[in-house]
Amino acid sequence: MFDTAFWLTVAAILALLVLSGFFSGSETALTASSRAKLRAQADKGSRGAGRALGLTEDSERLIGSVLLGNNLVNILAASLATALFTRLFGDSGVALATLVMTLLVLIFAEVLPKTYAITNPETAAARVSAPIRAVVLVLAPIVQAVQVLVRALLWLFGVRTDPDSAVLSYREEIAGALALGHSEGMVQKEDRDRLLGALDLGHRMVEEVMLHRSQIETVNIDAPIEEIIAQCVNSTHTRLPAWQGEPENIVGVIHSRDLMREVHRLVTEAGGRFSAVSALDLMAVARAPYFVPETTPLDEQMRQFLNHRRHFALVIDEYGALLGLVTLEDILEEIVGDIEDEHDEGMPDPITRLTDGGIEIDGAMTIRDLNRAMDWSLPDEEANTVAGLVIHEAQMIPEAGQIFRFHGFRFEVAERAENRVTRLRIRPV
């Protein structure tokens, strides 16, 4: 009974269990490893990490090859065990072989190798990359045929597959990792907001961060020159748009430094007489206005600012009408938060905390700023400001005192001026 064939069969079963554990652990290591960490290790000279990175680029072929190899060895091991136990115990050996092989495969070919691989997937992936690459090359024709068959079957059921598309974009993966890290206390809120702000630049438009035209401080170029000089000197801004005829007809941008340089030249040449500034030509001092469309993504606009060495742009719509202005500082504030210097006027906290656990804000506050300040997740796809969100959800311009509930919050219109919702009280439901 315990002849040479018996021991060869036992040895073959054990070897197949080892191979099964190798395939199971390799699959876990290669699928759970971080491509970013593998790339970093490969850049430092790790050949194993480089091979693992190459294998993960075609995840469909990798998983297909590993699963094919794993199933082959598992089925072969089960067949040998069934034959062996049938020889030893007769017909009851089938059930006994099933029980024994299930326990052996579960413990030594699944749980044990996968637990090891998940503890340090990048290291494990680098170690198994060479033999797995050989397996992938050998089984590539069979795997490709299986892939074609699977896609054809899915197509019959109306499922279209795109093997070149990622399940999650890199942005979503990073955002999800930051959210998870913050919820677990590993990432500070400020760090999370800065990183997410940088990621969001490509998905947000200039119109979302611009200063509305009603709030822009401008200069009437036809006004007395003494008034213009006084306005520029006393303004908190260094650049002021200049208009002629009507406020939306911007003909230039006056930089206070350029203006003061020209004033100094004229007064000095006139022997100190300030009245000499009456000969100042504002159009010669003003710089050409820089217009940008409202739909420009923020990351693109920041590149344009840097390439053109500008810090200031006027925003227009598709018809050329002035909508507002945007600065490089506005874009940077989307990443790092509010930037204030010694010339900025001290602004009170835009959020007033109420005793009932709610808050009161200006209706013009952007949804993004509110979400960042309160760590909320109100949607900003349909509106830019909180008042705009209320109007969109209510499908009307609400009156003062009206209350709405949506997105898990209670919105009360505190004040309304003409057709604008100016003050809102918000409380989580």
C-alpha positions in Angstrom: 0.0 0.0 0.0 2.7 2.5 0.9 4.8 1.9 -2.1 6.8 4.2 -4.3 3.7 5.4 -6.2 2.1 6.3 -2.9 4.9 8.5 -1.8 5.3 10.1 -5.2 1.6 11.0 -5.1 1.9 12.5 -1.6 5.0 14.5 -2.7 3.1 15.7 -5.9 0.2 16.9 -3.8 2.4 18.8 -1.4 4.3 20.4 -4.3 1.0 21.4 -5.9 -0.1 22.9 -2.6 3.1 25.0 -2.4 2.5 26.1 -6.0 -1.1 27.0 -5.2 0.1 29.0 -2.2 2.6 30.7 -4.4 -0.1 31.7 -7.0 -2.5 32.9 -4.3 0.1 35.0 -2.5 1.4 36.4 -5.8 -2.1 37.5 -6.9 -2.6 39.3 -3.6 0.8 40.9 -3.6 0.6 42.2 -7.1 -3.0 43.4 -6.9 -2.7 45.0 -3.4 0.7 46.7 -4.0 0.8 50.4 -4.6 1.9 51.4 -8.1 3.3 54.6 -6.7 5.4 52.7 -4.1 6.6 50.3 -6.8 7.5 53.2 -9.0 9.5 54.8 -6.2 11.4 51.6 -5.5 12.0 51.0 -9.2 13.4 54.6 -9.5 15.8 53.7 -6.7 17.1 50.7 -8.7 14.9 47.8 -7.6 14.7 45.5 -10.6 12.0 43.4 -8.9 9.8 46.4 -8.3 10.3 47.4 -12.0 9.2 43.9 -13.1 6.2 44.0 -10.8 5.2 47.5 -12.1 5.3 46.2 -15.6 3.1 43.2 -14.7 0.5 45.4 -13.1 0.2 47.6 -16.2 -1.9 44.8 -17.9 -3.9 43.7 -14.9 -6.4 41.6 -17.0 -3.6 39.4 -18.4 -1.9 39.2 -15.0 -4.9 38.1 -13.1 -6.0 35.7 -15.9 -2.6 34.0 -15.9 -2.4 33.7 -12.1 -5.9 32.4 -11.8 -5.3 29.9 -14.6 -2.2 28.6 -13.0 -3.8 28.5 -9.5 -6.8 26.6 -10.8 -4.7 24.1 -12.7 -2.6 23.1 -9.6 -5.7 23.1 -7.3 -7.7 20.8 -9.6 -4.7 18.5 -10.2 -4.0 18.4 -6.4 -7.6 17.5 -5.7 -7.6 14.8 -8.4 -4.5 13.2 -7.0 -5.8 13.4 -3.5 -9.1 11.7 -4.6 -7.2 8.9 -6.3 -5.0 8.4 -3.3 -7.7 8.4 -0.7 -9.9 6.1 -2.9 -7.1 3.7 -3.1 -6.7 3.8 0.7 -10.3 3.9 1.9 -12.4 2.8 -1.0 -15.5 4.8 -2.0 -15.6 6.8 1.2 -12.2 8.2 0.2 -13.9 10.7 -2.1 -15.6 12.5 0.8 -12.5 12.3 3.0 -10.3 13.7 0.2 -12.7 16.6 -0.3 -12.6 17.4 3.4 -8.8 17.1 3.8 -8.0 19.0 0.6 -10.4 21.8 1.5 -8.7 22.3 4.8 -5.2 22.1 3.3 -6.0 24.5 0.5 -7.8 26.9 2.7 -5.0 27.1 5.3 -1.8 26.6 3.4 -2.7 27.7 -0.1 -5.1 30.6 0.6 -5.1 32.2 4.0 -1.4 31.7 5.0 0.2 33.1 1.7 -2.4 35.9 1.3 -1.9 37.0 4.9 1.9 37.2 4.3 1.5 39.0 1.0 -0.9 41.6 2.3 1.4 42.6 5.2 4.0 43.9 2.8 2.6 43.7 -0.7 5.4 45.8 -2.4 8.2 43.6 -1.1 6.3 40.4 -1.9 5.4 41.6 -5.4 9.1 42.4 -6.1 10.1 38.9 -5.0 7.6 37.0 -7.1 7.8 39.2 -10.1 10.4 37.1 -12.0 8.6 33.7 -11.8 5.1 35.3 -12.3 6.4 37.1 -15.5 7.5 33.7 -16.8 4.1 32.2 -16.0 2.4 35.1 -17.8 4.5 34.7 -20.9 3.9 30.9 -21.0 0.1 31.1 -20.4 -0.4 34.3 -22.5 -2.0 32.5 -25.6 -4.5 30.6 -23.4 -5.3 33.6 -21.3 -5.9 35.7 -24.5 -8.3 33.1 -25.8 -10.1 33.1 -22.5 -10.4 36.9 -22.5 -11.9 36.9 -26.0 -14.4 34.2 -25.0 -15.4 36.1 -21.8 -15.8 39.4 -23.6 -18.0 37.7 -26.3 -20.2 36.2 -23.5 -20.5 39.5 -21.8 -21.3 41.2 -25.1 -24.2 38.8 -25.6 -25.7 40.0 -22.3 -25.2 43.7 -23.3 -22.1 44.3 -21.2 -19.4 46.3 -22.9 -15.8 46.1 -21.5 -12.9 48.4 -22.0 -9.7 46.7 -20.9 -7.7 50.0 -21.2 -9.9 51.9 -18.8 -9.0 52.1 -15.1 -11.6 51.2 -12.5 -10.8 54.3 -10.6 -8.9 57.4 -11.8 -5.7 58.4 -10.0 -7.4 61.5 -8.7 -10.2 59.4 -7.1 -7.7 57.0 -5.6 -5.7 59.9 -4.1 -8.9 61.6 -2.9 -10.2 58.4 -1.4 -6.8 57.8 0.4 -6.8 61.3 1.8 -10.4 60.9 3.0 -9.6 57.6 4.6 -6.4 59.0 6.2 -8.3 61.9 7.6 -11.1 59.8 9.1 -8.5 57.6 10.8 -6.6 60.6 12.2 -3.5 60.0 10.1 -4.0 63.1 7.9 -4.7 66.6 9.3 -7.7 68.4 7.9 -5.5 71.3 6.6 -3.2 68.9 4.8 -6.2 67.1 3.3 -7.8 70.4 2.1 -4.5 71.6 0.5 -3.9 68.4 -1.4 -7.6 68.1 -2.5 -7.5 71.7 -3.5 -4.6 71.1 -5.8 -6.3 68.0 -7.3 -9.5 70.0 -7.9 -7.9 72.8 -10.0 -8.4 70.9 -13.2 -12.1 70.3 -12.5 -13.0 73.9 -11.5 -13.5 76.9 -13.7 -12.4 80.5 -13.4 -16.0 81.7 -12.8 -16.2 79.7 -9.6 -13.4 81.8 -7.9 -13.7 85.1 -9.6 -14.7 88.3 -7.9 -18.0 89.4 -9.3 -18.1 92.6 -11.3 -20.4 94.3 -8.7 -17.6 94.0 -6.2 -14.7 95.2 -8.5 -13.1 98.6 -7.6 -12.6 100.4 -10.9 -11.3 103.8 -12.1 -13.2 106.1 -14.4 -10.4 107.2 -16.8 -12.3 110.4 -17.6 -12.3 111.6 -14.0 -10.0 114.4 -12.8 -6.5 113.1 -12.6 -6.1 114.2 -8.9 -9.1 112.0 -8.0 -7.7 109.0 -9.8 -4.3 109.4 -8.1 -6.0 109.7 -4.7 -8.2 106.6 -5.4 -5.2 104.5 -6.4 -3.0 105.6 -3.5 -5.8 104.9 -0.9 -7.0 101.7 -2.5 -6.0 98.3 -0.9 -5.4 97.0 -4.4 -2.3 97.6 -6.5 -4.1 97.1 -9.8 -7.3 98.8 -10.7 -9.3 98.3 -14.0 -9.9 101.6 -15.8 -13.1 102.1 -17.8 -14.3 104.7 -20.2 -17.9 105.6 -21.2 -19.5 102.8 -19.2 -18.2 100.6 -16.3 -18.1 97.4 -18.4 -15.9 99.0 -21.1 -12.5 98.3 -19.6 -9.8 100.0 -21.6 -6.8 99.3 -19.4 -5.4 98.3 -16.0 -3.6 100.9 -13.8 -0.8 99.6 -11.6 -0.2 102.0 -8.7 3.5 101.6 -9.0 3.4 102.7 -12.7 1.2 105.6 -11.8 3.4 106.8 -8.9 6.5 106.5 -11.0 5.0 108.7 -13.7 3.7 111.2 -11.1 7.1 111.4 -9.5 8.7 112.1 -12.9 6.3 114.9 -13.8 6.5 116.5 -10.3 10.3 116.3 -10.3 10.6 117.8 -13.8 8.2 120.6 -12.7 10.4 121.6 -9.8 8.1 120.0 -7.2 4.8 121.4 -8.4 2.1 118.8 -7.9 -0.1 120.6 -10.5 2.1 119.2 -13.2 0.3 115.9 -12.8 -2.5 117.4 -14.9 -0.4 116.6 -18.0 -0.4 112.9 -17.1 -1.6 110.6 -19.8 -3.4 107.7 -18.1 -3.6 105.6 -21.2 0.1 105.8 -21.6 0.5 104.5 -18.0 -2.3 101.9 -18.1 -1.4 98.4 -19.1 -3.4 96.5 -21.7 -6.2 94.5 -20.1 -5.9 90.7 -20.1 -9.3 88.9 -20.7 -10.0 85.2 -20.1 -13.1 83.2 -20.7 -15.2 82.1 -17.7 -14.9 78.4 -18.6 -11.1 78.3 -18.3 -10.0 75.5 -15.8 -8.1 76.9 -12.9 -5.0 74.8 -13.5 -4.8 76.1 -17.1 -5.3 79.7 -15.9 -2.5 79.4 -13.4 -0.2 78.2 -16.1 -1.2 81.1 -18.3 -0.5 83.5 -15.4 2.9 82.0 -15.0 3.7 81.9 -18.7 2.6 85.5 -19.3 4.0 86.8 -16.1 0.7 88.2 -15.0 -1.3 88.2 -11.8 -4.6 89.7 -12.8 -7.2 88.9 -15.5 -10.7 90.1 -16.4 -13.3 87.4 -16.9 -15.8 87.6 -19.7 -18.6 85.4 -21.0 -19.1 84.0 -24.5 -20.6 87.3 -25.6 -17.6 89.4 -24.4 -19.5 90.9 -21.4 -17.5 91.5 -18.3 -18.3 89.0 -15.5 -15.6 89.7 -12.9 -11.9 89.4 -12.3 -9.5 86.7 -11.1 -6.0 86.9 -9.7 -3.2 84.4 -9.2 -3.8 84.8 -5.5 -7.4 83.7 -5.9 -6.2 80.4 -7.5 -3.5 79.8 -4.9 -6.1 80.4 -2.1 -8.0 77.4 -3.4 -5.0 75.3 -2.4 -3.6 77.0 0.7 -6.6 78.9 2.0 -7.0 82.6 2.6 -3.8 84.7 2.0 -3.7 88.0 3.9 -0.9 90.6 4.1 -0.5 93.8 6.1 -2.5 95.8 3.6 -5.6 93.5 3.7 -8.5 94.7 5.7 -9.3 92.5 8.7 -12.4 90.4 7.8 -14.6 88.9 10.4 -15.3 85.2 10.5 -17.9 84.6 7.6 -19.5 81.9 9.7 -21.5 82.7 12.8 -22.1 79.8 15.1 -25.6 79.6 16.6 -26.6 78.2 20.0 -28.8 75.5 18.4 -25.8 73.9 16.7 -26.4 75.7 13.3 -24.6 78.4 11.6 -25.5 81.7 9.8 -23.6 82.7 6.7 -23.8 85.2 3.8 -25.7 83.7 0.9 -22.8 84.6 -1.4 -20.4 82.3 0.4 -19.2 79.6 -2.0 -20.2 76.0 -1.3 -16.6 74.9 -1.5 -15.5 77.4 1.2 -18.4 76.2 3.4 -17.5 72.6 2.9 -13.9 73.2 3.8 -14.7 75.3 6.8 -17.3 72.9 8.3 -16.0 69.6 6.8 -19.3 69.1 5.0 -20.0 67.7 1.6 -22.7 69.8 0.1 -22.8 69.3 -3.7 -21.4 72.1 -5.9 -22.2 70.7 -9.3 -25.3 72.8 -10.0 -24.4 76.0 -8.1 -21.4 77.9 -6.9 -22.8 79.7 -3.9 -24.9 78.4 -1.0 -27.7 80.8 -2.0 -27.5 79.4 -5.5 -27.8 75.9 -4.2 -31.0 76.8 -2.2 -32.5 78.5 -5.2 -31.6 75.5 -7.4 -33.2 73.0 -5.0 -36.2 75.1 -4.3 -36.8 75.9 -7.9 -37.7 79.5 -6.9 -36.4 82.6 -5.2 -37.5 82.0 -1.6 -38.8 84.6 0.8 -37.3 85.4 4.1 -38.4 82.9 6.7 -38.9 80.0 4.4 -37.3 76.7 5.4 -36.1 73.9 3.2 -34.5 70.5 3.9 -32.3 68.7 1.5 -28.9 67.0 1.4 -29.2 66.3 5.1 -29.4 69.9 6.2 -32.1 72.4 7.2 -31.8 75.8 5.3 -33.6 78.8 6.6 -33.7 82.0 4.6 -32.8 84.7 7.1 -32.7 87.7 4.8 -33.5 88.6 1.2 -32.6 91.7 -0.7 -34.6 92.2 -3.9 -33.9 88.9 -5.8 -30.9 87.9 -3.8 -30.8 85.6 -0.8 -28.3 87.5 1.4 -28.3 85.5 4.7 -28.9 81.9 5.5 -29.1 79.7 8.6 -28.0 76.2 8.1 -28.2 73.3 10.6 -27.6 69.5 10.1 -30.8 67.6 10.3 
